[in-house]
């Protein structure tokens, strides 16, 4: 479910057993459901009903109802691809797995 840190056991002759970590990423699709064009803040509703709060970076633009896909369950910069057009925008994910009400509170 989303990005997460996975621990795997690794055994070596000289050091014994230790944990090795790797990141697991998941590309998800969602719909832009809340948008403040002035501030560039927006929320994406995911299939599970959770929302992602993000801020547009650069000159990108989104529209309400637009479908986007990308890695949205981690903080920081993300590339979101438009499902209909295939081009992308860059955004900064501020929060994920939040409610619509929490997203609207931050956006407006």
C-alpha positions as CSV (number, residue, x, y, z in Angstrom):
1,X,0.0,0.0,0.0
2,X,2.0,3.0,-1.3
3,X,5.6,3.8,-0.6
4,X,7.1,2.1,2.3
5,X,10.4,1.0,3.7
6,X,10.9,-2.7,3.5
7,X,13.4,-4.6,5.6
8,X,15.0,-7.7,4.2
9,X,17.4,-9.9,6.1
10,X,20.8,-10.2,4.6
11,X,23.4,-12.6,5.9
12,X,27.2,-12.2,5.3
13,X,30.0,-14.4,6.6
14,X,32.0,-11.5,8.1
15,X,29.3,-9.5,9.7
16,X,26.6,-12.0,10.6
17,X,22.9,-11.0,9.9
18,X,21.9,-7.4,9.3
19,X,19.0,-5.6,7.8
20,X,19.1,-4.1,4.4
21,X,16.5,-1.6,3.4
22,X,14.9,-0.6,0.1
23,X,12.1,1.6,-0.9
24,X,9.0,0.2,-2.5
25,X,7.1,2.7,-4.8
26,X,3.6,2.5,-6.1
27,X,2.2,4.4,-9.1
28,X,-1.4,5.4,-8.4
29,X,-4.1,7.2,-10.3
30,X,-6.5,9.8,-8.9
31,X,-8.7,12.8,-9.7
32,X,-8.0,16.4,-8.9
33,X,-10.9,17.1,-6.6
34,X,-10.0,20.4,-4.9
35,X,-8.0,23.2,-6.5
36,X,-6.9,26.7,-5.5
37,X,-5.5,28.2,-8.7
38,X,-4.2,31.2,-6.9
39,X,-2.0,29.4,-4.4
40,X,-1.3,26.3,-6.6
41,X,-2.5,24.0,-3.8
42,X,-4.7,21.0,-4.8
43,X,-6.0,17.7,-3.6
44,X,-6.2,14.4,-5.5
45,X,-8.8,11.8,-4.5
46,X,-7.4,8.3,-4.8
47,X,-9.3,5.1,-5.4
48,X,-9.3,4.1,-1.7
49,X,-11.1,7.4,-0.8
50,X,-8.0,9.0,0.7
51,X,-6.7,12.4,-0.5
52,X,-3.3,13.7,-1.3
53,X,-2.5,17.4,-0.7
54,X,0.1,18.9,-3.0
55,X,1.4,22.2,-4.4
56,X,2.2,22.8,-8.1
57,X,5.8,23.7,-8.8
58,X,6.9,25.7,-11.8
59,X,4.5,26.7,-14.5
60,X,2.3,23.6,-14.5
61,X,-1.5,23.8,-14.4
62,X,-4.2,21.3,-13.5
63,X,-8.0,21.4,-13.8
64,X,-10.7,20.1,-11.5
65,X,-11.7,16.6,-12.6
66,X,-8.5,15.9,-14.3
67,X,-7.0,12.4,-13.8
68,X,-3.3,12.1,-12.9
69,X,-1.0,9.3,-12.0
70,X,2.3,9.1,-10.2
71,X,3.9,8.3,-6.8
72,X,1.7,10.1,-4.4
73,X,2.3,8.4,-1.0
74,X,5.5,10.0,0.0
75,X,6.5,13.5,0.9
76,X,8.4,15.7,-1.5
77,X,8.6,16.4,-5.2
78,X,6.5,14.2,-7.5
79,X,6.0,14.0,-11.2
80,X,2.3,13.7,-12.0
81,X,1.3,12.5,-15.5
82,X,-2.0,13.5,-17.0
83,X,-3.9,10.4,-17.9
84,X,-5.7,11.9,-20.9
85,X,-2.8,13.9,-22.3
86,X,0.3,12.0,-21.2
87,X,2.3,15.2,-20.4
88,X,3.3,15.8,-16.8
89,X,3.4,18.5,-14.1
90,X,5.8,18.7,-11.1
91,X,4.3,19.0,-7.6
92,X,5.3,18.9,-4.0
93,X,3.4,16.4,-1.9
94,X,2.6,17.9,1.5
95,X,0.4,15.2,2.9
96,X,-1.2,11.9,2.0
97,X,-3.8,9.6,3.3
98,X,-5.9,12.5,4.6
99,X,-9.6,13.3,4.4
100,X,-11.2,15.7,2.0
101,X,-12.0,18.0,4.9
102,X,-8.4,18.2,6.0
103,X,-7.3,18.9,2.4
104,X,-9.9,21.7,2.0
105,X,-8.8,23.2,5.3
106,X,-5.2,23.5,4.1
107,X,-6.1,24.7,0.6
108,X,-8.6,27.4,1.5
